[in-house]
Amino acid sequence: MSRRLLLSTPALLPVATAAQGFPDRPLRMIVPFPPGGAADFLGRVVGERMARGLSQPIPIENRSGAGGNIGTAAAAQAERDGQTLLLNGVPFALNRFLFATLPFDAERDFTPLGMIAVVPNIMVVPVSLPVNSVAEFIALARTRPMNYASIGNGTSLHLAGAQFSLATGLNLTHVPYRETSAANNDLMAGRVEVMFQTISAAAELVRGGRMKALAVTSAERAPGFGDVPTLREAGVDLVSVGWFGLFVPRGVAPDRVARLEAELLAAVRDEAVAARITGSGSIPRAMPGAEFSAFIAEEVRRLGDLVRAAGIRAD
């Protein structure tokens, strides 16, 4: 028996050494959305904390376009070594219904590590638009054509605008942008009339008087915007929130997945990180990978029903 133990022990050493040695170089986090939005903010805040736990930097790569598909496809093609993380949200569950083909398969190509946060949106309009409430906006929109901006097809901004159009019976035209700053600038200039922007991307502009906030899309009023009603309080029976989490390409060794998941959950549960997330208008949600997978499956069902009911398209 002792001889058998002596023979088997060395065979276990490479596995243990590999587990202990990961990661041995910088990771990267692909964010398939523009800089300056909620996804970019959450990626940087959580990535900084994970980098300390992993003792390796995690630089952010913003690879936006096609409603998040460009960056997601890049992550799907990465090595299965755990060195590449993908931050994604609603488009991960929604885009399969919006696009005829995708250069990846969400379930086949990715393993969910965990959720980071739930992200309410805030309904904002130009200061020059002569409305100060949701009811006044709806009344004005019934008299003239209006556009709503988003930062891409399939994002929570697009989804909230489409749901608002459906709930109110308005014929708002979707105008997708590649950059958060470009969408904000066109709204402030009055070139688009409304946007359901993430709170983190609109907060300082609202507080600085450069755009007006009419409502938030969450079930309850948002932290830091207690004077802004929910859509339901404003008379529109609608709740529409985004969410974001981390993924790795499927096929990464289980011990590496477990290490990354543990560091992600530790980051979101860190009091300083949670405070920064809450301060941005989002809600921290440290959801483990298995639970996150079940959540995404339910989102796929719900969003598929919504796309069919609302006639949402990628164009």
C-alpha positions as CSV (number, residue, x, y, z in Angstrom):
1,M,0.0,0.0,0.0
2,S,2.8,2.4,0.8
3,R,4.4,1.7,-2.6
4,R,1.1,2.6,-4.2
5,L,0.9,5.9,-2.3
6,L,4.4,6.7,-3.3
7,L,3.6,6.1,-6.9
8,S,0.4,8.1,-6.9
9,T,1.5,11.1,-5.0
10,P,3.8,12.6,-7.7
11,A,1.0,12.3,-10.2
12,L,-1.1,14.8,-8.2
13,L,1.7,17.4,-7.9
14,P,1.3,19.0,-11.4
15,V,-2.4,19.6,-10.8
16,A,-1.8,21.2,-7.4
17,T,1.0,23.3,-8.8
18,A,-1.1,24.4,-11.8
19,A,-3.9,25.5,-9.4
20,Q,-1.6,27.4,-7.1
21,G,0.2,29.1,-10.0
22,F,-2.9,30.6,-11.6
23,P,-2.8,33.4,-12.7
24,D,0.8,33.9,-13.4
25,R,0.4,36.9,-15.8
26,P,-2.1,39.8,-16.3
27,L,-5.7,38.9,-17.2
28,R,-7.9,41.0,-19.5
29,M,-11.6,41.9,-19.1
30,I,-13.5,42.5,-22.4
31,V,-16.3,45.0,-22.0
32,P,-18.4,44.9,-25.2
33,F,-19.9,48.3,-24.6
34,P,-18.6,51.9,-24.8
35,P,-16.5,53.6,-22.1
36,G,-18.3,55.8,-19.6
37,G,-21.4,53.6,-19.1
38,A,-22.5,51.3,-16.3
39,A,-20.8,48.3,-17.8
40,D,-17.5,50.1,-18.1
41,F,-17.8,51.5,-14.5
42,L,-18.7,48.1,-13.0
43,G,-15.9,46.3,-14.9
44,R,-13.3,48.8,-13.6
45,V,-14.5,48.8,-10.0
46,V,-14.8,45.0,-9.7
47,G,-11.7,44.4,-11.8
48,E,-9.6,46.6,-9.5
49,R,-10.7,44.6,-6.5
50,M,-10.3,41.2,-8.2
51,A,-6.8,42.2,-9.4
52,R,-5.7,42.6,-5.7
53,G,-7.0,39.2,-4.8
54,L,-5.4,37.6,-7.9
55,S,-2.2,39.5,-7.6
56,Q,-2.4,40.3,-11.3
57,P,-3.7,43.4,-13.2
58,I,-6.9,43.2,-15.1
59,P,-6.9,45.8,-17.8
60,I,-10.3,46.7,-19.5
61,E,-10.7,46.3,-23.2
62,N,-13.8,48.2,-24.5
63,R,-14.8,46.4,-27.8
64,S,-18.2,47.9,-28.5
65,G,-20.4,47.5,-31.5
66,A,-23.3,45.4,-32.9
67,G,-25.2,45.5,-29.5
68,G,-22.3,43.9,-27.7
69,N,-21.7,41.1,-30.2
70,I,-18.3,42.2,-31.4
71,G,-16.7,42.1,-28.0
72,T,-18.6,38.9,-27.0
73,A,-17.4,37.2,-30.1
74,A,-13.8,38.2,-29.3
75,A,-14.1,36.7,-25.8
76,A,-15.6,33.5,-27.3
77,Q,-12.5,33.0,-29.4
78,A,-10.1,33.5,-26.6
79,E,-7.9,30.8,-25.1
80,R,-9.6,28.5,-22.6
81,D,-7.0,29.3,-19.9
82,G,-9.0,31.7,-17.6
83,Q,-7.0,34.7,-18.6
84,T,-9.9,36.4,-20.5
85,L,-13.0,37.6,-18.7
86,L,-16.2,38.9,-20.4
87,L,-18.5,41.4,-18.8
88,N,-22.0,41.2,-20.2
89,G,-25.6,41.8,-19.3
90,V,-29.0,41.9,-20.9
91,P,-27.7,41.5,-24.5
92,F,-26.2,38.1,-23.5
93,A,-29.7,36.8,-23.1
94,L,-31.5,39.1,-25.6
95,N,-29.4,39.2,-28.8
96,R,-30.3,35.7,-29.9
97,F,-33.8,37.0,-30.6
98,L,-32.7,40.3,-32.3
99,F,-30.1,39.0,-34.8
100,A,-30.6,36.4,-37.5
101,T,-27.1,35.0,-36.8
102,L,-24.5,35.4,-34.1
103,P,-20.8,34.7,-34.2
104,F,-21.1,32.8,-30.9
105,D,-23.5,30.6,-28.9
106,A,-24.0,32.1,-25.5
107,E,-24.6,28.8,-23.7
108,R,-22.1,26.7,-25.6
109,D,-19.3,29.2,-25.6
110,F,-19.4,30.7,-22.0
111,T,-19.4,29.7,-18.4
112,P,-21.1,32.3,-16.0
113,L,-18.9,33.3,-13.1
114,G,-21.5,35.4,-11.3
115,M,-23.6,38.5,-11.2
116,I,-22.2,41.9,-10.3
117,A,-25.2,44.3,-10.1
118,V,-28.7,45.1,-11.1
119,V,-28.8,48.4,-13.0
120,P,-31.9,50.7,-13.1
121,N,-32.2,53.2,-15.9
122,I,-33.3,56.8,-15.7
123,M,-35.5,58.5,-18.2
124,V,-33.8,61.7,-19.2
125,V,-34.7,64.5,-21.7
126,P,-33.0,67.7,-22.9
127,V,-33.3,70.7,-20.7
128,S,-34.8,72.5,-23.7
129,L,-37.7,70.0,-24.1
130,P,-40.8,71.8,-22.6
131,V,-41.8,68.9,-20.3
132,N,-41.2,68.3,-16.6
133,S,-43.0,65.0,-16.0
134,V,-43.7,61.7,-17.8
135,A,-47.3,62.7,-18.4
136,E,-46.2,65.9,-20.1
137,F,-43.7,64.0,-22.2
138,I,-46.3,61.5,-23.3
139,A,-48.7,64.3,-24.2
140,L,-46.0,66.1,-26.3
141,A,-44.9,62.9,-28.0
142,R,-48.5,62.3,-29.2
143,T,-48.2,65.6,-31.2
144,R,-44.9,65.1,-33.0
145,P,-42.3,62.4,-33.9
146,M,-39.7,61.7,-31.3
147,N,-36.6,59.6,-31.1
148,Y,-35.0,57.7,-28.2
149,A,-31.3,57.0,-27.9
150,S,-29.4,54.0,-26.7
151,I,-25.8,52.8,-26.7
152,G,-26.7,49.9,-29.0
153,N,-29.2,47.3,-30.0
154,G,-30.1,44.9,-27.3
155,T,-28.8,47.0,-24.4
156,S,-31.0,47.8,-21.4
157,L,-31.4,51.3,-22.8
158,H,-32.8,49.9,-26.0
159,L,-35.0,47.5,-24.2
160,A,-36.4,50.1,-21.8
161,G,-37.2,52.5,-24.7
162,A,-39.0,49.8,-26.6
163,Q,-41.0,48.7,-23.5
164,F,-41.9,52.4,-22.8
165,S,-43.1,52.8,-26.4
166,L,-45.2,49.7,-26.1
167,A,-46.7,50.6,-22.7
168,T,-47.7,54.1,-23.7
169,G,-48.7,53.4,-27.3
170,L,-46.1,55.9,-28.6
171,N,-44.3,55.5,-31.9
172,L,-40.8,56.4,-30.7
173,T,-37.9,55.8,-33.1
174,H,-34.8,54.0,-31.8
175,V,-31.5,55.7,-32.5
176,P,-28.5,53.5,-31.5
177,Y,-25.1,55.1,-30.7
178,R,-21.7,53.4,-30.4
179,E,-20.5,55.8,-27.6
180,T,-22.1,56.8,-24.3
181,S,-20.8,60.3,-24.6
182,A,-22.1,60.7,-28.1
183,A,-25.6,59.7,-27.0
184,N,-25.5,62.0,-24.0
185,N,-24.2,64.9,-26.1
186,D,-27.0,64.5,-28.7
187,L,-29.6,64.3,-26.0
188,M,-28.4,67.4,-24.3
189,A,-28.3,69.2,-27.7
190,G,-31.9,68.2,-28.4
191,R,-31.1,66.0,-31.4
192,V,-32.9,63.1,-29.7
193,E,-35.7,63.7,-27.3
194,V,-35.4,61.0,-24.7
195,M,-33.0,58.3,-23.4
196,F,-33.4,55.6,-20.7
197,Q,-29.8,56.0,-19.7
198,T,-28.0,54.0,-17.0
199,I,-27.9,56.1,-13.8
200,S,-24.1,56.0,-13.5
201,A,-23.8,57.5,-17.0
202,A,-26.4,60.3,-16.4
203,A,-26.1,61.1,-12.7
204,E,-23.6,64.0,-12.9
205,L,-25.3,65.5,-16.0
206,V,-28.6,65.5,-14.2
207,R,-27.2,66.9,-11.0
208,G,-25.4,69.5,-13.1
209,G,-28.6,70.7,-14.8
210,R,-27.5,69.6,-18.3
211,M,-30.4,67.1,-18.7
212,K,-33.7,66.5,-16.9
213,A,-34.7,63.3,-15.2
214,L,-38.4,62.4,-15.4
215,A,-38.4,58.9,-13.9
216,V,-36.4,55.8,-13.0
217,T,-37.3,52.4,-14.4
218,S,-36.9,50.3,-11.2
219,A,-39.6,49.1,-8.9
220,E,-38.4,51.5,-6.2
221,R,-36.8,54.9,-6.3
222,A,-33.1,54.9,-6.9
223,P,-30.5,55.7,-4.3
224,G,-29.3,59.3,-4.8
225,F,-32.5,60.2,-6.8
226,G,-35.2,60.1,-4.1
227,D,-37.1,63.0,-5.7
228,V,-37.4,61.2,-9.1
229,P,-40.5,59.0,-9.3
230,T,-40.6,55.5,-10.7
231,L,-42.4,55.0,-14.0
232,R,-45.2,53.3,-12.1
233,E,-45.5,56.2,-9.8
234,A,-45.7,58.4,-12.9
235,G,-48.5,56.4,-14.4
236,V,-46.7,53.9,-16.7
237,D,-46.9,50.3,-15.5
238,L,-43.4,49.3,-16.4
239,V,-40.3,48.1,-14.6
240,S,-37.2,47.6,-16.7
241,V,-33.7,47.1,-15.2
242,G,-30.4,45.9,-16.6
243,W,-27.9,43.5,-15.0
244,F,-24.3,42.7,-15.5
245,G,-22.1,39.8,-14.6
246,L,-18.8,38.1,-15.5
247,F,-18.2,35.1,-17.8
248,V,-15.2,33.0,-19.0
249,P,-15.0,31.0,-22.2
250,R,-16.4,27.5,-21.7
251,G,-13.7,24.9,-21.2
252,V,-11.6,26.7,-18.6
253,A,-10.3,24.3,-16.0
254,P,-12.8,24.0,-13.0
255,D,-10.2,25.0,-10.4
256,R,-9.6,28.2,-12.3
257,V,-13.3,28.9,-12.7
258,A,-13.7,28.4,-9.0
259,R,-10.9,30.8,-8.2
260,L,-12.2,33.5,-10.4
261,E,-15.8,33.1,-9.1
262,A,-14.5,33.3,-5.5
263,E,-12.6,36.5,-6.3
264,L,-15.6,38.0,-8.1
265,L,-18.0,37.4,-5.2
266,A,-15.4,38.7,-2.7
267,A,-15.1,41.9,-4.8
268,V,-18.9,42.5,-5.0
269,R,-19.2,41.8,-1.2
270,D,-16.4,44.2,-0.4
271,E,-17.9,47.1,1.5
272,A,-15.9,49.7,-0.4
273,V,-16.8,48.2,-3.8
274,A,-20.5,47.8,-2.8
275,A,-20.5,51.5,-1.7
276,R,-19.1,52.6,-5.1
277,I,-21.7,50.5,-7.0
278,T,-24.5,51.8,-4.9
279,G,-23.2,55.4,-5.2
280,S,-23.4,55.0,-9.0
281,G,-27.1,54.2,-8.8
282,S,-26.8,50.4,-9.3
283,I,-27.6,47.7,-6.8
284,P,-24.8,45.2,-5.9
285,R,-25.8,41.6,-6.4
286,A,-23.1,38.9,-5.5
287,M,-24.8,36.0,-7.2
288,P,-22.7,32.8,-7.6
289,G,-22.2,31.2,-11.1
290,A,-24.8,28.3,-10.8
291,E,-27.5,30.7,-9.6
292,F,-26.5,33.2,-12.2
293,S,-26.9,30.5,-14.9
294,A,-30.5,29.8,-13.7
295,F,-31.2,33.6,-13.7
296,I,-30.0,33.9,-17.3
297,A,-32.2,31.0,-18.4
298,E,-35.2,32.7,-16.9
299,E,-34.2,36.0,-18.6
300,V,-34.0,34.2,-22.0
301,R,-37.5,33.0,-21.6
302,R,-38.8,36.4,-20.4
303,L,-37.0,38.5,-23.1
304,G,-38.0,36.1,-25.9
305,D,-41.6,36.7,-24.9
306,L,-41.0,40.5,-24.8
307,V,-39.4,40.6,-28.2
308,R,-42.3,38.8,-29.8
309,A,-44.8,41.0,-28.0
310,A,-43.1,44.3,-28.7
311,G,-41.7,43.6,-32.1
312,I,-38.3,44.7,-31.1
313,R,-35.7,44.5,-33.9
314,A,-32.0,45.0,-34.1
315,D,-32.2,47.7,-36.8
